[in-house]
Amino acid sequence: MRDVWDIHVRYFIVTYAQKPDGRFDEQVEVAKYLKNRHSRTANVILDFQTQTVEKARLEQNIEPNWSVIKQYYQKVYGDIITALEGQNPQVCDALPPK
């Protein structure tokens, strides 16, 4: 069975769905290409190849600040973000030294 990291991926996509009790479910996926449904239903789309925020909308648009949004998801999905940075080396080159 192939691992998702055997295929180069570019996008980090987050979709929120409100449950009847008012809380939210969060679905995260990575993709090589964006599909029409991503543009329609996703709340956050990060492009790790160009280091841009393709979409950032919760109940209203939020500031499409790459560093702020990426750092927020890095705290929760660190392994995924690190893998995306590894597949898109220009992102790693842009990071400040540790």
Buried (B, 14 or more C-beta within 10 A) or exposed (E): EEEEBEEEBBBBBBBBEEEEEEEEEEEEBBBEEBEEEBEEEBBBBBBBBEBEBBBBEEEEEBEBEBEEBBEEBBEEBEEBBEBBBEBBEEBEEEEEEE
